[in-house]
Amino acid sequence: MGGYKKNSHAVYDIKYHVIWVTKYRYKVLHGQIAMRTRELIR
């Protein structure tokens, strides 16, 4: 069971899905800033 966490009552594997949406879907991050942010989050 590699990668799974377990306690006395459950076995689980938690993953996160982050969505960053601005008002009206306006693109805030451009160019190098967008690439660096993507690298940091992944």
Secondary structure as UniProt FT lines:
FT   TURN            2..3
FT   STRAND          5..6
FT   STRAND          11..12
FT   HELIX           23..25
FT   HELIX           31..41
//
